[in-house]
Amino acid sequence: MATRYFAAFQRGTTRDRPFYDPHLPSYSSAVREKLHLQSNSSYRQWLMPMTGSTRRIRLQSLSPVPRSTLARVGRRRGFVCRCVVFLAVVFAMAVIVLMLLGTEESHWSPPFRDSTLVFGRENLQRIWKWEIESGHYPSNGKIPEQIGFTSAILNPALPPAKAHTLISPFTPPPGPVTTITRGVGPRRAYLENQKQSIGAAYPPRPIPGSIADLDIILEQCNFSDGKVCLFAEILLTKSHMFTVLRSTSEIAWNFCAFRLVWIMAEDFDEDQWMRGNMLSWKRVDRKKKLLPALRRLAPIVPVGPYPTGRQNSNAGLMKKRNVHWERPLELPAPEQPSVGSNRSTACDPENLRLFHMFWAGPFNEKPYVALLSFLFTQNLGLHLEPGQELDACRPQIWLWINPGPAAAVPNPSALTDMYDALKTNPWAAPFLHPRFKNVIKFRLWNTTEQLDNNLELRDEWRKMDTLFNSGGVTVSVPAEQSAGSSSATLSKTGDMVHRLGSKSEATYDRLSVILSDMARFIVTHRYGGIYLDADTIFLRDWEELWGWKGAFAYRWSYHEDYNTAVLHLNKGSALGSFLFRTALKNGFDFHPVAVSKYLKEAHLENLLLPQGYQVERPPYPFFAGFADFFDTPEVQSAAPQVSGFEGFFRGAFSYHFHNFWWKPFDPARNWPDLGPKFAGGERAARAAANPHLDPDDWSDKITDDKRDLDWATVLKRTFEAYIRGERPNMYGEWLRW
């Protein structure tokens, strides 16, 4: 009986259905209800209490989904998910393989990481070889293996290396690719300072011809390795000297009181390097005192081809999409480095010591202070009497002035207009004085003329959509309008395209900044020299850096990128040609981060040496932000007046305060205070700063000053006191009028 009952229910007869169409489910027995609910577990069930009773009614949904249907959907979803995951893994592996092992034929890079490389391996080898043979690589740094040299290149900027007499059995045999250069240049020598300069009022100037050995500096001061700069040396060749910095805590003048000097040149005249009674020098036995950093000698690699095993000359290089490899660069014959005892003091007429700065808009106190710091620190011979000659190569500074908005071209009378404006500008007029005419020169910037005189750009720059590209952010100003016509006017002062100078943080002249990113490479490649941003202040003599023939740019703080606010390129160099052609194929982008990417992907980073950044060396003063330079925090507000210029980042070559064009250096005395020689300009600037006061009521009151002056104010007033003849410069030299 029970068997027939359950069999009929399980066969799906009408007995398993409710007796009436459901408003509430109903079953003939509890057994049928239980079995039915177990076979349809997808019902949604709930219990409702009955009023006045402890019993509850079981309710369930009226439109159930069969369990079999849900199971089928679940299986399908799991299969689809597994397929998607599998395809994603395969795609990721393919991307990695193509990025690491891609060949020239693939010419492919993932869309999220497009390469900037447009030069093949043959061109990159020609660039490296030209720079090395021209004496532009005075470094022991290795050449990247990706360049693929099969024999060592002769390097006239390095001294010969001693061959190893003992070879360790653990030394691996030389591979098919070499990464070193063979020094064939003059031997280097060191001198040792025997007299301490502690107690001296002023440091002596660097010895003419001295060269900063950036290899040792970066080895001891490399932020990436967490190292600190702890020592200073001078290295001399027949006509050159290398200097490395010491920390301020060890000696009184960390940038001039040198401890160790080597003599290795055969015909070196020691007497010509004596500088008064401040320092005395003696010869040091080279075998007894060798710096660990200099003890590493490059092994001699036999000259001769080595098989590379490469079927494709550009294998391993990731080319930029949708462009062809660049044709071979048109390079002149490599320069012949000059060696001679007279080269240390005489200027090379083909390679003058030129500092470059770029300025847009009316001349104000920012370039004014930068030029004053140049006069205060560099070896210009301003202290010499008429008829006396400077026993050193006198540097110059060229200030490039763009008279209009960045997107405009100067009119035909722009040069005359520029000098007329400078003569009537109280901030600029003092530098037109005959005393400074040989060291400070104003140059008119003309974008069209500069680009047309650049061999790498002149035939193609007019085809660009815009010349204003900074880090991939472009401003749509057609090249023909920006540099081929004078239609841009000042009628729209609020428009970025027609903006001239940064009046405030809200009206930042972005286009002029982008233009300066390009201009610094243009002028250093065409004329040679070192470019500095106009928001840079000289803090010491740059004699040692001029001797380093390699290109360099200072590092962008702790970032792994350049900051080209300080940039040195050699005149007409292969490195400069590479940068122009690469930027042309990458949207005309000269932003420092873009330049870093160009060099990294082409394996040319060692040719543009990044200056080190020190995080462990205690800086003084400590700035939490760049604004602290203009508004010194109260916790250290007394420090500027107490320590003065000598206590401001002592030993550094320069200070970069990063824009803040709208912040005055000296709010209480916002005019040039250079004494009677320049009284006319001072009166004009005073009248502009105090238009509501009568000139007869002008008076300088101490109460007008802040109780504790800011660093910017202290530096400005220090430089001005030197021009007035009230104090010497940082090296104890007086300017006599």
C-alpha positions in Angstrom: 0.0 0.0 0.0 2.8 2.4 1.0 4.8 1.4 -2.1 1.9 2.3 -4.5 1.4 5.6 -2.6 5.0 6.7 -3.0 5.4 5.3 -6.5 2.4 7.3 -7.7 3.8 10.5 -6.2 7.3 10.0 -7.6 5.9 9.3 -11.1 4.5 12.8 -11.2 0.8 11.9 -11.2 -1.9 14.4 -10.3 -1.7 13.3 -6.7 1.5 15.3 -6.3 -0.2 18.5 -7.1 -2.1 20.7 -4.7 -5.9 19.9 -4.5 -6.7 23.5 -5.6 -4.9 26.1 -7.4 -2.6 27.8 -5.0 -3.3 30.9 -3.1 -1.7 28.9 -0.3 -0.1 25.5 -1.0 -2.1 22.5 0.1 -1.3 18.8 0.2 -3.3 15.7 1.0 -0.7 14.6 3.6 2.4 15.8 5.4 4.5 13.2 3.6 3.6 14.6 0.1 4.3 18.1 1.3 7.7 17.1 2.7 8.8 15.2 -0.4 7.6 18.0 -2.7 9.6 20.6 -0.8 12.7 18.5 -0.9 12.5 18.1 -4.6 12.0 21.9 -5.1 14.5 23.4 -2.7 14.6 26.6 -4.7 11.2 27.6 -3.2 11.5 30.6 -0.9 9.8 29.7 2.4 8.9 31.6 5.5 6.8 31.1 8.6 4.0 33.5 9.7 2.7 33.4 13.3 -1.1 32.9 13.9 -2.9 35.4 16.0 -3.8 34.1 19.5 -1.9 30.9 19.0 1.6 29.5 19.3 1.3 27.8 15.9 2.7 29.2 12.7 1.8 28.8 9.0 4.6 27.9 6.5 4.5 30.0 3.3 6.5 29.7 0.2 6.9 31.4 -3.2 4.5 30.6 -5.9 7.0 30.8 -8.9 9.9 28.6 -8.0 13.0 28.1 -10.2 13.8 24.4 -10.7 17.0 23.4 -9.1 18.2 21.8 -12.3 18.0 25.1 -14.1 20.1 26.8 -11.4 22.7 24.1 -11.6 23.0 24.4 -15.4 23.5 28.2 -15.1 26.1 27.8 -12.4 28.1 25.3 -14.6 28.0 27.6 -17.6 29.1 30.6 -15.5 32.0 28.7 -14.1 33.1 27.5 -17.5 33.0 31.0 -18.9 35.0 32.4 -16.0 37.7 29.8 -16.4 38.0 30.6 -20.1 38.3 34.3 -19.4 41.0 33.8 -16.8 42.9 31.5 -19.1 42.8 34.0 -22.0 43.9 36.8 -19.7 46.9 34.8 -18.5 47.9 33.9 -22.0 47.7 37.6 -23.1 49.8 38.7 -20.1 52.5 36.2 -20.8 52.5 37.2 -24.5 52.9 40.9 -23.6 55.8 40.1 -21.2 57.6 37.9 -23.8 57.2 40.6 -26.5 58.5 43.3 -24.2 61.5 41.3 -23.1 62.4 39.4 -26.3 60.8 41.6 -29.0 62.8 42.0 -32.2 63.0 44.6 -34.8 60.5 42.7 -36.9 57.8 42.9 -34.3 58.1 46.7 -33.9 55.4 46.3 -31.3 55.0 47.6 -27.7 51.9 47.4 -25.6 49.6 50.5 -26.0 50.1 51.4 -22.3 53.9 51.6 -22.7 54.8 53.1 -26.0 58.5 53.4 -26.6 60.2 56.7 -27.6 63.2 55.0 -29.3 63.7 56.0 -33.0 67.5 55.2 -33.3 68.8 51.7 -34.2 71.8 50.1 -32.6 74.2 51.3 -35.3 73.2 54.9 -34.7 73.5 54.5 -30.9 77.0 53.0 -31.3 78.0 56.0 -33.5 76.7 58.4 -30.8 78.7 56.6 -28.0 81.8 56.4 -30.1 81.7 60.1 -31.2 81.2 61.3 -27.6 84.0 59.1 -26.2 86.5 60.0 -29.0 85.7 63.7 -28.5 86.8 63.5 -24.9 83.2 63.9 -23.6 83.3 60.8 -21.4 85.8 61.3 -18.6 84.2 58.6 -16.6 84.9 55.0 -15.7 81.2 54.3 -16.0 80.4 51.2 -18.1 78.8 51.3 -21.5 75.5 49.4 -21.4 75.7 45.9 -22.9 72.7 46.7 -25.1 74.9 49.0 -27.2 76.7 46.0 -28.3 80.4 47.1 -28.7 82.7 44.2 -29.4 85.9 46.0 -28.7 87.1 48.7 -26.3 87.1 52.3 -27.6 90.0 54.6 -27.0 89.1 57.3 -24.5 91.3 60.4 -24.5 89.5 61.7 -21.4 90.8 58.8 -19.2 94.4 58.1 -18.1 95.9 54.7 -19.2 95.1 51.8 -17.0 97.7 49.5 -15.6 97.5 46.0 -16.9 96.8 43.3 -14.3 99.8 41.2 -13.5 97.9 38.7 -11.5 94.7 37.2 -12.8 92.4 35.4 -10.4 91.2 32.0 -11.4 87.7 33.1 -10.6 87.8 35.9 -13.1 85.3 35.1 -15.9 86.6 35.2 -19.5 85.7 38.3 -21.5 82.4 38.0 -23.2 81.5 38.9 -26.8 80.3 42.4 -25.7 82.6 44.9 -24.0 81.3 47.7 -21.7 84.5 49.6 -20.9 86.7 52.2 -22.6 90.5 52.2 -22.8 92.1 55.3 -21.4 94.7 56.9 -23.6 94.6 60.5 -22.1 97.0 62.3 -19.9 97.8 60.9 -16.5 96.1 62.4 -13.5 97.8 63.9 -10.4 96.7 64.8 -7.0 98.0 67.4 -4.6 97.7 67.3 -0.9 96.9 70.4 1.2 99.4 70.7 4.1 98.0 73.9 5.6 94.6 74.1 7.2 92.5 77.1 6.2 90.7 77.1 9.6 90.6 80.7 10.8 90.7 82.2 7.4 88.1 84.8 6.8 87.4 83.8 3.2 88.1 80.7 1.2 90.5 80.8 -1.7 89.2 80.4 -5.2 89.5 77.0 -6.9 92.8 76.5 -8.7 92.4 77.5 -12.4 92.0 74.3 -14.4 90.6 72.2 -11.6 88.0 69.7 -12.5 85.3 68.1 -10.3 85.6 64.3 -10.6 82.0 63.5 -10.8 82.7 59.8 -10.7 83.9 60.0 -7.1 81.3 62.6 -6.1 78.4 60.5 -7.3 79.9 57.3 -5.8 80.0 58.9 -2.4 76.9 61.0 -2.7 74.5 58.8 -4.6 71.0 59.0 -3.1 70.0 55.8 -4.8 72.6 53.9 -2.8 72.0 55.9 0.4 75.5 57.3 0.4 76.7 60.6 1.8 79.4 62.9 0.5 82.3 62.7 3.1 85.5 63.8 1.4 87.1 66.2 -1.1 90.1 65.7 -3.4 91.7 67.5 -6.2 93.0 65.5 -9.2 95.4 67.1 -11.7 96.4 66.0 -15.1 99.0 67.7 -17.3 96.5 70.5 -17.8 93.5 69.5 -15.7 92.6 69.0 -12.1 89.8 67.0 -10.5 88.0 68.1 -7.3 85.7 66.1 -5.1 83.7 67.6 -2.2 84.0 67.1 1.5 81.3 67.5 4.2 80.9 70.7 6.0 81.4 69.1 9.4 85.0 68.1 8.7 86.6 71.3 7.5 85.9 75.0 7.7 85.5 75.5 4.0 84.2 72.3 2.6 84.5 73.6 -1.0 88.1 74.9 -0.9 90.2 73.3 1.9 91.3 70.2 0.1 93.1 67.4 1.8 94.5 65.2 -0.9 96.2 66.0 -4.2 97.9 63.6 -6.6 100.8 64.4 -8.9 101.0 62.0 -11.8 101.9 64.3 -14.8 105.5 64.2 -15.9 105.9 67.9 -16.7 103.5 69.4 -14.2 104.7 72.7 -12.8 103.8 72.7 -9.2 104.8 76.3 -8.5 102.1 77.7 -10.9 99.4 76.3 -8.7 100.5 78.0 -5.4 97.8 80.4 -4.4 99.2 82.8 -1.9 99.7 81.7 1.7 96.3 80.1 2.1 97.2 76.7 0.8 100.4 74.8 0.4 100.9 71.7 -1.6 103.3 68.7 -1.7 103.7 65.7 -3.8 102.1 62.5 -2.6 103.4 59.0 -3.4 100.8 57.5 -5.6 101.5 54.0 -4.3 100.9 54.9 -0.7 97.6 56.9 -1.0 95.0 55.7 -3.4 91.4 56.3 -3.0 89.4 53.0 -3.2 87.2 54.6 -5.8 90.2 55.4 -8.0 92.0 52.1 -7.4 89.5 50.3 -9.6 91.3 50.2 -13.0 89.6 49.2 -16.1 91.0 45.9 -17.5 92.7 45.9 -20.8 90.5 44.3 -23.4 92.2 43.1 -26.6 91.1 45.1 -29.6 89.3 43.0 -32.2 85.8 41.9 -33.2 83.9 39.5 -31.1 81.0 37.5 -32.5 77.7 38.7 -31.0 75.5 35.9 -32.4 72.8 38.4 -33.4 71.0 37.8 -36.6 69.2 41.1 -36.2 71.3 44.2 -35.6 68.4 45.8 -33.6 67.4 42.8 -31.6 66.2 43.7 -28.2 65.5 47.3 -29.0 61.8 48.4 -28.7 61.1 51.0 -31.4 58.4 53.6 -31.3 55.2 52.5 -33.1 54.4 53.8 -36.5 57.8 55.4 -37.2 60.8 54.2 -39.1 64.3 53.9 -37.7 66.2 57.2 -38.1 68.7 57.5 -40.9 72.4 57.7 -39.9 73.2 60.9 -38.0 75.3 63.5 -39.9 78.1 64.0 -37.4 81.3 66.0 -37.8 84.7 64.5 -37.2 85.2 63.9 -33.4 86.8 66.8 -31.6 90.5 66.4 -30.7 90.9 67.1 -27.0 93.6 69.7 -26.5 96.4 68.9 -24.0 98.9 71.5 -22.9 100.0 73.3 -19.8 98.6 76.6 -21.0 95.0 75.3 -21.4 94.3 75.6 -17.8 94.1 79.4 -17.8 93.5 80.4 -21.4 90.0 80.2 -22.8 89.3 78.0 -25.8 87.8 80.3 -28.4 85.8 77.5 -29.9 84.3 76.5 -26.5 83.8 79.6 -24.4 82.6 79.3 -20.8 79.1 80.4 -21.3 76.3 80.4 -18.8 72.8 80.7 -20.3 69.5 81.9 -18.8 66.1 82.4 -20.4 63.7 85.2 -19.5 60.2 86.1 -20.8 58.4 89.3 -19.9 59.6 92.5 -18.2 62.9 92.3 -16.4 62.3 92.3 -12.6 64.1 91.4 -9.4 64.3 87.6 -10.2 66.9 87.8 -13.0 68.4 90.8 -11.2 69.3 88.7 -8.1 70.5 85.8 -10.4 72.9 88.1 -12.2 74.1 89.6 -8.9 74.9 86.2 -7.5 76.9 85.5 -10.7 79.0 88.7 -10.1 79.4 87.7 -6.4 80.7 84.2 -6.9 82.4 83.7 -10.3 86.0 84.4 -11.1 85.4 87.5 -13.3 88.4 89.7 -12.3 86.2 92.6 -11.3 88.6 93.3 -8.4 91.6 93.8 -10.6 93.1 97.2 -11.3 93.1 98.5 -14.9 95.9 96.8 -16.8 96.0 93.7 -14.7 95.1 90.4 -16.5 93.0 87.6 -15.0 95.0 84.4 -14.7 92.0 82.3 -15.5 89.4 81.8 -18.2 86.7 84.4 -17.5 83.1 83.0 -17.8 80.2 85.0 -19.3 76.5 84.8 -18.8 74.1 85.3 -21.7 70.6 86.2 -20.7 68.2 85.3 -23.5 65.1 87.5 -23.5 61.9 86.7 -25.3 60.3 90.2 -25.6 56.7 89.0 -26.2 54.4 86.1 -25.5 55.8 82.7 -26.1 53.5 82.2 -29.1 54.6 85.5 -30.8 57.5 86.4 -33.1 59.6 89.5 -32.4 58.9 92.4 -34.8 61.8 93.8 -37.0 62.8 96.4 -34.4 62.7 93.9 -31.5 66.4 94.1 -30.8 66.4 97.9 -30.5 63.2 97.8 -28.5 64.8 95.3 -26.1 67.8 97.5 -25.4 65.6 100.6 -25.0 63.5 98.7 -22.4 66.6 97.5 -20.6 68.0 101.0 -20.4 64.9 102.3 -18.8 64.3 99.4 -16.5 65.8 100.0 -13.0 66.4 96.3 -12.4 68.3 95.8 -15.7 70.1 99.1 -16.3 72.9 98.5 -13.8 74.1 95.5 -15.8 74.6 97.6 -18.9 77.4 99.4 -17.1 80.8 99.2 -18.9 82.2 97.4 -15.9 80.1 94.4 -16.6 79.9 94.5 -20.4 82.4 91.7 -21.0 80.7 89.2 -18.6 77.0 89.9 -18.8 75.4 90.0 -22.3 71.7 90.2 -23.3 70.6 88.2 -26.3 67.3 88.4 -28.2 65.4 85.1 -28.4 63.9 84.4 -31.8 62.3 81.0 -32.1 62.2 81.0 -35.9 65.9 81.9 -36.2 67.0 79.4 -33.6 65.0 76.5 -35.1 66.1 77.3 -38.6 69.8 77.2 -37.5 69.4 73.7 -35.9 70.5 71.1 -38.4 68.2 68.4 -36.9 65.1 70.5 -36.8 65.1 73.1 -39.5 63.5 70.9 -42.2 60.7 69.5 -40.1 59.7 71.7 -37.2 57.1 73.7 -39.3 55.2 70.4 -39.9 54.5 70.0 -36.2 51.0 70.5 -34.9 52.3 72.6 -32.1 55.6 73.5 -30.5 54.2 73.5 -27.0 54.2 70.0 -25.5 55.2 69.4 -21.9 55.1 65.9 -20.6 52.5 64.9 -23.2 50.2 67.9 -22.3 50.0 70.0 -25.5 48.7 73.5 -26.1 47.2 73.9 -29.5 49.2 76.8 -31.0 50.1 75.9 -34.6 53.8 76.1 -35.4 53.2 78.6 -38.2 51.4 81.0 -35.9 53.8 80.6 -33.0 57.0 81.2 -34.9 56.0 82.3 -38.4 53.8 85.3 -37.9 53.3 88.1 -35.5 49.5 87.9 -35.2 49.6 87.1 -31.5 49.0 90.2 -29.5 48.5 91.2 -26.0 44.9 92.0 -26.4 43.8 89.0 -24.4 45.9 89.4 -21.3 44.1 86.6 -19.5 44.6 84.1 -22.3 47.4 81.7 -21.7 48.6 82.0 -25.3 49.0 85.7 -25.0 50.3 85.7 -21.4 53.7 87.4 -20.8 55.4 86.5 -17.5 53.9 85.0 -14.3 52.2 87.8 -12.4 50.8 85.4 -9.8 50.3 81.8 -9.1 46.9 81.9 -10.8 48.3 83.6 -14.0 51.3 81.3 -14.5 52.9 81.8 -17.9 52.9 78.1 -18.9 53.8 78.6 -22.5 57.0 80.5 -21.6 58.0 77.6 -19.3 57.4 75.1 -22.1 59.4 77.3 -24.5 62.3 77.5 -22.1 62.3 73.6 -21.9 63.2 73.7 -25.6 65.4 76.8 -25.5 67.9 75.4 -23.1 68.8 72.5 -25.4 68.9 74.8 -28.4 71.4 77.3 -27.0 73.7 74.7 -25.3 73.8 72.6 -28.5 74.5 75.6 -30.7 76.8 77.6 -28.5 77.9 75.2 -25.8 78.0 76.0 -22.1 75.8 75.5 -19.1 72.1 76.5 -18.9 70.5 77.6 -15.6 66.9 78.6 -14.9 66.4 82.2 -13.9 65.2 81.0 -10.5 68.7 79.8 -9.7 71.2 81.5 -7.5 75.0 80.9 -7.8 76.5 80.0 -4.4 80.2 79.3 -5.4 82.7 79.4 -8.2 82.0 76.8 -10.9 85.6 76.5 -12.0 85.7 72.7 -11.2 82.6 72.0 -13.2 83.8 73.7 -16.3 86.7 71.2 -16.6 84.4 68.2 -16.7 83.9 67.8 -20.4 81.0 65.4 -20.1 77.4 66.5 -20.3 75.4 66.6 -17.1 72.1 67.7 -15.6 71.1 67.8 -12.0 68.8 65.2 -10.6 65.2 66.0 -9.8 65.3 65.5 -6.0 64.8 61.9 -5.1 63.1 61.0 -8.5 64.9 58.9 -11.0 64.7 61.7 -13.6 66.7 64.7 -14.7 65.8 68.3 -13.8 67.3 70.3 -16.6 67.2 73.6 -14.6 71.0 73.0 -14.7 72.1 71.5 -18.0 75.5 71.2 -19.7 75.8 70.1 -23.3 78.8 70.2 -25.5 78.6 72.4 -28.6 77.3 70.4 -31.6 77.5 67.1 -29.8 76.1 63.8 -31.0 74.1 63.6 -27.8 72.4 66.9 -28.6 71.6 65.6 -32.1 70.0 62.5 -30.7 67.8 64.5 -28.3 66.5 66.8 -31.0 65.6 64.0 -33.5 64.0 61.9 -30.7 62.0 64.9 -29.4 60.9 65.7 -33.0 59.5 62.2 -33.3 57.8 62.3 -29.9 55.7 65.4 -30.2 58.4 68.0 -29.7 58.5 67.2 -26.0 61.5 68.6 -24.0 60.1 68.1 -20.6 62.8 66.7 -18.2 60.8 63.5 -17.6 60.5 63.0 -21.3 64.2 63.6 -21.8 64.9 61.0 -19.1 62.8 58.5 -20.9 64.5 59.2 -24.2 67.9 58.5 -22.8 66.9 55.5 -20.7 65.3 53.7 -23.6 68.3 54.4 -25.8 70.8 53.4 -23.1 72.5 56.8 -23.3 71.9 57.8 -19.7 75.6 57.7 -18.8 76.3 60.3 -21.5 74.2 62.9 -19.6 75.4 62.4 -16.1 72.8 63.1 -13.4 74.1 65.1 -10.4 73.6 63.3 -7.1 71.0 64.0 -4.4 71.9 63.7 -0.8 69.3 62.8 1.8 71.5 62.0 4.7 73.8 65.0 4.6 72.1 67.5 7.0 71.2 70.5 4.9 71.2 74.0 6.3 68.9 75.7 6.2 66.2 73.0 6.3 63.3 74.0 4.1 60.0 72.1 4.4 58.9 73.8 1.1 60.3 76.2 -1.5 58.2 79.0 0.0 60.4 78.9 3.1 63.1 80.7 1.2 60.9 83.8 0.8 58.9 83.4 4.1 61.3 81.9 6.6 59.4 79.9 9.3 59.4 81.5 12.8 61.3 78.5 14.3 64.4 79.5 12.3 63.6 83.1 11.6 66.8 84.5 13.3 69.1 82.2 11.4 69.4 84.2 8.1 70.8 87.3 9.7 73.1 85.4 12.1 74.7 83.0 9.5 74.3 85.2 6.4 75.3 84.1 2.9 78.1 81.8 4.3 75.5 79.7 6.1 73.2 79.2 3.2 73.7 75.6 1.8 77.4 75.9 2.3 79.4 74.1 -0.3 76.6 73.9 -2.9 77.1 75.2 -6.4 73.7 76.8 -6.7 70.2 77.0 -5.2 67.0 76.5 -7.2 64.0 78.0 -5.6 61.5 76.7 -8.2 59.4 79.5 -9.6 57.6 81.8 -7.1 58.0 84.6 -9.6 55.4 86.6 -7.8 57.2 86.6 -4.4 59.5 89.6 -3.9 62.9 89.0 -2.5 62.8 92.1 -0.2 59.2 93.3 0.4 60.3 96.3 2.5 62.9 97.4 -0.1 61.6 96.1 -3.4 64.0 98.2 -5.5 67.7 97.9 -6.6 69.9 99.2 -3.8 73.3 99.5 -5.5 74.6 102.9 -4.3 75.3 106.3 -5.9 76.5 104.8 -9.2 73.0 103.6 -9.9 71.0 106.1 -8.0 68.8 107.0 -11.0 67.5 103.5 -11.3 66.9 103.3 -7.6 64.8 106.5 -7.6 62.7 105.1 -10.5 62.1 101.8 -8.7 61.3 103.5 -5.4 58.7 105.7 -7.1 57.1 102.6 -8.7 57.2 100.7 -5.3 55.8 103.7 -3.3 53.6 105.7 -5.7 51.7 107.4 -2.9 54.9 108.9 -1.3 56.6 112.1 -2.2 60.3 111.6 -3.1 61.3 114.1 -0.4 59.7 111.9 2.2 61.6 108.8 1.3 63.5 107.5 4.3 64.8 104.0 5.2 63.6 103.1 8.6 64.6 100.0 10.5 61.0 99.8 11.7 59.9 99.1 8.1 61.9 95.9 8.1 60.8 92.6 9.6 62.4 91.9 12.9 64.0 88.8 11.4 64.8 88.9 7.8 64.0 86.1 5.4 66.7 84.2 3.5 65.7 85.8 0.2 66.1 89.2 1.7 69.5 88.5 3.3 70.9 87.1 0.0 69.7 90.1 -2.0 71.1 92.6 0.4 74.4 90.7 0.6 74.9 90.8 -3.2 74.0 94.5 -3.3 76.4 95.4 -0.6 79.2 93.9 -2.7 78.3 96.0 -5.7 78.2 99.1 -3.5 81.7 98.3 -2.4 80.7 97.9 1.3 81.9 94.3 1.6 84.0 91.8 -0.5 82.6 88.9 -2.4 82.6 85.4 -1.0 86.3 85.0 -1.8 87.5 88.2 -0.2 87.7 90.3 -3.4 86.6 93.9 -3.3 84.9 95.8 -6.1 86.5 99.3 -6.2 84.7 102.1 -8.0 
